[in-house]
Amino acid sequence: MARRSVFTILVVAVLSLMVLSGLVLAVIMAVGDGKSLRLGDRIAIIPIEGVIGDDREVLEAIRAFRDDASVKGFVVAINSPGGEVGPSQSIYREIKRLRDADNRPVIAAINGVGASGGYYIALGADSIFANPGAITGSIGVIMEIPNVDGLMQKVGVRMQTVKSAEHKDIASPFKEMTPSDRAVLGAMVQDVYAQFVEVVAKERKQTSAQLGPNIDGRVLSGRQAQQAGLVDRLGNFNDAVAAAGRMAGLGDEPKLLYPAEDEVTLMDAILGRAEASIASRLSRPMEQVSTPRIKFVIP
């Protein structure tokens, strides 16, 4: 009899715990991913890592941080040699919106590399920190188009093309670039380069003449960039966090908030979502090789 009573008590306790856990989960979901349950104000970290090829994850993180009342400032942690022009411009635009939207500080921190498109993104912040030996600058545009025509001839394969107009196959890897093709692409590259220089001049409050040779595509150390007026302070990630914390009134060691990472759940595995996601990520580099891209990047 006593054993049965103990068993009954244990069952009731387990069921009660399950019900309580369900209620807590329901409350968290009801308030929107638990944002209103977070304790204490904090500085949000926006990582920019590796070659820039897609802006979706960064934009989603910025949107979530913007709507979070506990976030009192932002640090854009950059370790990137740059990447595609469109995504670099898109992220810069969103960082600038954060800076201009309210009084929350936005600090960029260039760690090892923050060059070309990585530097472009940093320009959206209130202030740019860089390690003295970090690689930055590389203000320029590059477009690389592979040419496999010679190889195709060696293996006896010829590509036949039917096109609607002269320049429809302008970036084809299966033909030599004509002077006319080069003129068209050169004009586009120069236009995008002019856009880059305009943003640098505007955000750093310098004229093109003042920027001088620093906008010819050369890379600079963090210290050289500071001397040229392209970087505000020399310092590491912790220095940038401390500056953002002080500006937000949170002190030198504020609590930090990082973007939520996507996790592969059991249901994802069962439905095959994990494999699809992995295959998609593996295919992106091949797409970038096979499709001509115009880039803010260190070659």
C-alpha positions, -999 to +999 in steps of 0.1 A: +000+000+000+028+024+009+047+016-023+015+023-044+011+057-026+047+067-033+043+057-070+011+077-072+028+107-057+057+104-081+034+102-111+014+132-100+047+152-094+060+143-129+027+153-145+026+185-126+061+194-137+052+187-173+021+209-170+042+237-154+069+234-181+042+236-208+027+267-192+061+284-190+069+276-226+034+289-236+041+322-218+075+326-234+060+320-269+032+344-262+055+372-254+076+368-286+106+345-281+109+355-245+122+390-253+103+407-224+116+381-200+153+389-205+168+403-174+189+435-177+199+459-204+227+448-228+247+455-259+239+435-290+267+420-310+263+419-348+289+396-363+302+401-399+323+370-405+340+357-437+333+366-473+301+385-476+277+367-500+243+368-484+228+395-461+197+377-449+210+364-416+225+397-407+194+416-416+172+392-395+195+397-365+194+435-368+156+434-370+154+413-339+178+435-320+161+467-331+127+455-317+143+443-284+138+469-256+166+454-236+192+463-263+207+497-255+236+497-280+253+477-308+288+465-316+294+454-352+321+428-349+339+427-383+363+400-394+358+400-432+378+407-464+346+419-480+325+402-507+297+410-530+287+446-536+249+443-531+249+425-497+277+448-485+257+479-494+225+463-479+241+457-445+258+491-444+223+506-450+208+487-421+237+496-398+232+532-407+195+530-400+203+517-365+227+546-360+202+572-372+170+557-358+174+566-321+200+574-295+214+539-292+252+538-300+266+517-328+303+509-327+322+490-354+351+468-343+376+456-370+395+426-355+418+408-380+404+419-413+378+446-421+386+455-457+367+465-488+331+454-482+339+448-446+351+484-443+321+496-462+298+481-436+318+497-408+311+531-423+275+529-411+286+530-374+290+560-351+326+551-345+351+526-360+376+508-338+404+487-353+434+467-340+467+485-349+477+455-371+443+448-386+440+448-424+415+474-436+411+498-465+410+481-499+386+507-511+379+495-546+359+472-569+369+441-587+352+418-612+368+386-621+356+365-651+371+330-657+380+321-693+380+284-701+380+289-739+415+275-743+408+245-722+376+238-741+395+238-774+421+214-760+394+188-750+375+194-783+344+210-769+329+241-784+301+262-768+275+275-793+256+306-783+223+321-796+218+356-782+194+385-785+220+413-787+257+419-788+264+420-751+240+393-738+270+369-733+293+396-721+306+376-691+306+342-706+337+321-696+335+304-730+347+333-751+374+360-752+363+394-739+360+419-767+371+456-764+335+465-764+327+440-736+355+454-716+343+490-720+308+481-708+320+462-678+346+488-670+320+516-670+299+496-645+329+489-622+338+526-622+302+535-613+301+511-584+336+524-573+323+559-574+295+549-551+320+534-527+341+566-527+310+588-522+301+568-490+336+569-477+339+607-483+304+613-467+308+591-436+345+602-429+338+638-438+366+641-463+368+651-500+381+627-526+412+649-528+417+645-490+413+608-493+441+608-519+458+575-526+439+557-498+410+550-522+431+533-549+424+498-536+455+496-514+452+478-480+461+496-448+470+486-413+446+498-386+471+523-375+476+537-410+439+539-414+436+559-382+463+583-394+444+587-427+411+594-409+394+562-420+393+547-385+385+566-352+402+546-325+428+519-321+415+490-299+401+455-299+366+441-295+366+446-257+375+483-262+346+487-286+322+470-262+334+492-233+328+523-255+293+512-265+286+504-228+297+538-216+277+556-243+246+535-234+250+542-197+258+505-189+294+509-178+326+493-192+315+457-189+279+455-202+260+423-207+262+411-243+235+396-265+244+376-296+222+365-325+203+333-319+219+304-338+198+281-360+196+247-344+188+214-363+160+198-344+149+162-344+119+172-366+143+189-391+163+157-393+131+136-398+117+158-425+151+162-443+154+199-437+189+195-423+202+178-454+185+204-476+201+232-456+236+217-458+233+210-495+222+246-501+252+259-482+276+236-500+263+248-534+267+285-528+305+285-534+300+267-567+273+293-577+297+321-569+325+305-591+302+299-621+285+333-620+303+366-625+301+388-594+311+424-589+328+427-555+342+448-527+368+423-517+405+417-513+415+394-542 
